[in-house]
Structures are given as C-alpha cells and as structure tokens.
Amino acid sequence: MHLLEYYLPRPDFNLTLEKKQAFDELFHSTPEAELVDYQLPFPKWQYLTYLCETRDLVLHGSQVKGIDVVAPRLAQDVRAFSNQRAIYATADGIWVI
C-alpha cells in the first residue's frame, strides 16, 4: 500500500527514566478531571502517548472547552465508513493534538 505524502512517521520517542519519572509524577499530581499544568521540557505528545501506552485510556481532541460528557455524535465526513454516530478517540498523542 502506497502511503500518501502527508502521512509522516511519528518522531522517535526515546522514553528515558527521567521522562518516565516526570510523566508519572505529573499524572499522579494532577487531580482527576482537572486541567493539566504541563510545564515539562518534553513534547506534550510524548506525555500523552506515554499515558495511553501505560494506562487504560484514550484521548479525545476537541476545541470545545468544558465538555462534561463525551457522547456519540454523527461525524461530518463524505466517506460512509467515517460518517458514523460514534465517540471518536485515539491512543496517539500527536493525532489528538
């Protein structure tokens, strides 16, 4: 299968002990359902990817703030497969951003 030019590979993600410890500390110090005060020197996508790889969660990217409940919705897509009533989420820390 030939990938289109706009599909780029994910940058390398070298999970060092320093990153792992910083990511775990941030996760455990952030109260549930609160905004994350991300001040780490590592790219945010690495933190998000780490969370999905080490915990039972997926990510939902939205420009809408204050979502209390994530519910199925009909996508606006011309392709029948993508145009379904669903909850759209990912385990990819780049895609969600």
N, C-alpha and C positions, 0 to 999 in steps of 0.2 A: 504494500500500500504506500503510495506516494503522499507524504505529508505536505500540506501547503506551506508556503514560505513563512507565513505568520505564526506557525507553530514552532516555538523555540523551546529547546530543552530547559529544564529547571537548572538554575545555577547550582554549583556544588554546595552541599550542606555538610560541612565538617562539624559534627557535634562533639565539641571538646568537653572535658569535665567542667571547665569554667562556665561554658554556656549552659550545660545541663543543670548545674547548681543554681545559676542565676534564674533560669526559666522556672525551675521548681520553686525557688523562693518567691518569685513574683506570683506564681499561681497560688501558692498557699497563703500569701499575704493579702490577696485581693478578695474582699468579701463577695459572696455569691450575689449575682445579679447587679454588680456594681461595674462602672467603667474601669478599665484597666489603665492605670497611670504608667504607661510604657516609657521608661527612661533608660532602658538598657542600650549599650553600644552596638548591639547586633541588629540586623534587619528584622523588622516585625514579622515578615513572612516566615522566618525561621522559628520564631516563638510559636506562631500559630500552627505551623507544620508539626513542631515537636509535641504540642498539646494533642493533636489528632493522632499522632503515632503512639503516644504513651497513655492516653486516656480514652474512655468510651464517649467520644463526642465528635460532632461535625460542626461546620461553620456555615452561617447564613449571612451573606453580604447584602447590605441594603443601605440606601441613602436616607431611609426613614428612621428618625430617632424615636425612642420611646415605644418600641414595639413590646407590648405586654404578652401577646400570644402569637406564636407562629402557626398559621393555619394554611391549609391547602388553598391555592389560587390557580386560576387559569392563566397560563403563560401567553404572552403575545408573540407567537412565532409562526412563521409560514409553514414550517415542517410539521407534519402530523405527529410525528414521534415526540417532538419537543413541546407541542401545543397541548399539554395535558393539565388537568387540575392536580396539583401536587405541591409538596413542600420542597423547595429547591435548596439543597445544601451540598457542601463539599468537604473533603478532608484535605484539600490543597490550600496551603497558606498563601500562595500567590494568587490563585484564581479568585478567591473570596475578596481580595482587596480590589 
